[in-house]
Amino acid sequence: MQAILLALSTILVIISPITYIISIAHGKTKPHRMTRFILAFVLTLNFFSILAAKGNLGAEIFAGVTFLQGLIIFLMSLWRGMGGSSKLDYLCLAIATIGIIGWKLTGNPLVGVWFSILADFAAYIPAFIKTWKHPHTEAPLFYLLAAVAAFLSLIAYKLESASIFQIYIMICSLGMIAFIYRKKIIK
């Protein structure tokens, strides 16, 4: 069962950014540039932290794929994105930088995972605001698939401290979906 859950999670975590990338290429989705810039670095930090912490295979695969997708989406945001130069964006970049410095100073891989979550959340603040104001600029399928992939990789193994990243991704993804559909939900 573990292998099936891990395979399904990996498939979804690969399909998810492909749907997002296609949506960006067609001009339907406009990712927030600063968010995607910070996420590219944070996902790099998270991936190497989980590897150093000797996380389970599910956590390592999930973090590796999200690292690659983060880099690709950031590059595409330069072409088709929006925002990225407000005072809030730079404040979020500073908070994310604190997360990266915290990881480097502690040298503790698990603390690095927590700092990467802090930095990731700081990165998402501009995207949450953008999505609240312009819900049509985001692709809900991307976030739904990411949440399901994180959930499947989470339940494939017993919970451990490095699993917090998958839990965090589920919460953020569901938050973005709620922001995208908030007007329909409120009605």
N, C-alpha and C positions, 0 to 999 in steps of 0.2 A: 504494500500500500504506500509505503514511504516513497518508493521510486516513482510510482504513478503521480502522486501529489507533486513531487519535485519536477517531474517532466511537464505536467500541466502548468505549474507555476512558471517554469522557464519558457514554455511556448507563449503564455500570455504576456510575460514581461518582454518578450521579443516582439510580439504583435502590437502591443500597446504603443510603443514609440513609432512604429511604422505607420499606424493610423494617424498619429499626431503629425509626423513628418509630411505625410500626404496632405493632411488638412492645411498645414503651413504652406506647402508648395502651391496649393490651389487658392491661397489667399483667404481661406475661411478662418483660420486660427492665426492670431497675432500674439505670440508669446512675449512676455515682459523681458526686455533685454537684460536688465540688471539681475532679475531673478535667475535667468538662465546662465548668466555669467557666474554668479555666486554658486549656483547649483553644480556647474561643471567642476568647480574646485572642491566643493563640499563632498560631492559623490566620489571624487578622487580620494579625498581624505577618508571617507567612510570605507571605501573598498580596501584600501591598504591597512586601515585599522582592523577591519574584520579579518583580513588575512593574517595580520600580526597577532591577533587574539586567538588565532586558530579556531575561528568560528566553524560551525558545522557546514557541510557542503551546500545545503540550501541557502544559508546566509551568504556564503561566498559567491555562489552563482548569481543570486539575486543582486548583490552589491556590484558584481562585475558587469552585469548587463546594464544596470541603471547607470553605472559610470560611463559606459560607452554611449548610451542613449543621451545622457546629459551633455556630453561633448558635442554630439551631432546636432542636437536641438539648439544649443547655444550658438553654434556656427550659423544655423538657419535663422535664428532670431536677429542676427545682424542684418540679414537680408529682408525678412518679412515681419520683424517684431515691432514693438512699440515701447515707449518709455525708456527709462534707464538713466536719467540724468537729474532727477529731482534731489532735494535735500534728504528726503526720506530714503531714497535709493542709496545714497552715500552713507547714511546712518546705518542702514541694514548691511551694507558692505563692511562697515567698521565692526559691527557686531559679529558678522561672519568671520572677519579677520581675527577677532578675539578667540573665537572657537578654534581656528586653525593654530593660533599661537598657543592656546591652552593644550592642545594635543601635543605639540612639539615640546613644550616645557615639561609636561608630566612624563612623557615617554611611556605612559600606561595605555595600551591599546584599547581597553574598555572605556577609560576616561575619554580617549579619542573618539569612540563611537558616540558618547554623550555630547561631547563638544561638537561633533559633526551634526548632531540633531539640532543643537542650538543654532549653529550656523545655517543649517538647512531651513529652519523655521524663520530665521531672520531674512533669508532669501525669499521665502514665500510671502512675506508681508506685502511687498509691492504687487505681487501677482494676485493676492486675495483682494486688495483694494481695486486693482484694475478690473478683476472679474466681477466684483460687486457693482462697479460703475458700468462696465461693458460686458455683460455675461455672454453675448454673442461672439466674443473674440476668443473663446476657449472651446475645446473639444471634449465633451463629457465622456466619450468612449475611452479616451486615453486614461482618464482618471479612474473610471470604473474597472478597466482591465488591470490597471496598476494595483488597485485595492484588492481585487480578487487574487492576483498573482502573489501579493504580499501575504494574504491570508493563507493561501495554499502552501507557500513555503514555510509559513509559521507553524502550521499544524502537522507538517511532515516530520518534524522532530520535536523532542520535548523542549519546553521553554528554557532558555538560558539567558544570561545577561546580554549577549549580543543580539538576541531576538528583539530587543527594544526598537531597533531600526525598522523592522518589518511592521511592528505595531504603529510606530510613528507614521510610516508611509500610508498605512490604511487610514489613519485619522486625517492626515492632510488631504489625501485623495477624496475621501468622502466630504471633507469640508469644501473642496473646490466644486464638487458636484452640487452640493447644497447651494453654493453661491451662484452657480450657473443657472439652476432651476428655482432660485428663491422666489421670483415673481410668480411662477406657476404654483409653487408650494403654498405661498401666502394666500392665494385666491381661494 
